[in-house]
Amino acid sequence: MEATRDDLKRWVVEALRALGGKGRVIDVSREIWTRHEEELRASERLLYTWQYDVRWAAKKLRDEGIMKAVDGSRTKPWELA
């Protein structure tokens, strides 16, 4: 089964939980790669775009109130609400 952008939303939450609810984008990305490398490699489209798409997923999670706002900051860690 091919991974989708919507899977990334779930994986971001999963990664943040594994990091204690808060983490830098690089740590979240590392956590996702460690847990889901196989699915990402099997997904022809996401393999090449997932680093961008994970940021899209974080934006959607913020819009849904699942993650805290970062107020436009690129240096603030991502955090579950």
N, C-alpha and C positions, 0 to 999 in steps of 0.2 A: 504494500500500500504506500502510495506516495504522500509524503508530508506536505502540508499546506501552511499558508500564513496563519491560519487559525490555530494550528498545532503550536506555532511559535508563541502565541499568547499563553497557552497552557504551560509551555516549557519555560517561559520567563518567570511565571509564578512559581513553578517547581524549583527553578534555580535560585530564586530569591529566598524561598523557604529553606533550601539547603544552606544558604549563606546567612541564615539567621534573620531573614526579613529585609536585608539591606545589602547592597553591593554596587561596586563600580561596574560600568558596562563591560569592561574587559573580563571581570570575574564572572559576570552573568554569562557572557559569551563562552568562556572556558567551560563553565558548568554545563551549558547546553551541548557543547561539542563533546564533552566527556560522556554525557548520558545518551546523546542522540546522534553521534557521528554516523552510525550505520543508516539511520533513516534519512539523514541529510544527504549522504552519498547516493542513496537510492533514488532520491528525488532530483530528477534532471534539472528542473528550474531552480529550486531552492538551494541546491549546492552552490550556485554561483551568486545568489542574491541574499542569502540568509543573514549576513551581517547587516545589510540595510533593512531587511524585513523584520529583524528583531527590534529595531528602533521603531518601526511602524507598530509592532505589537505593543511595545511599551506605551506609545502614544494612545493607542486604543484602550489599554488598561487604565491609563490615567483618566481618559474621558469617561470610563465606566466607574471610576471611583475605587478601583482595585489597587491602584498605585497612587502614591502621593505625587503632587505636582512638583516639578523641578524649576518652575518659574523662569524658563528660558535658559537656565544654566547648563552648560555642557560639562561642568566639573562636579556637580552635585551627584551623590550616589543615588541609584534607583532604590526605592523603598516601597514596601507594601503598605497600604493604608491601614 
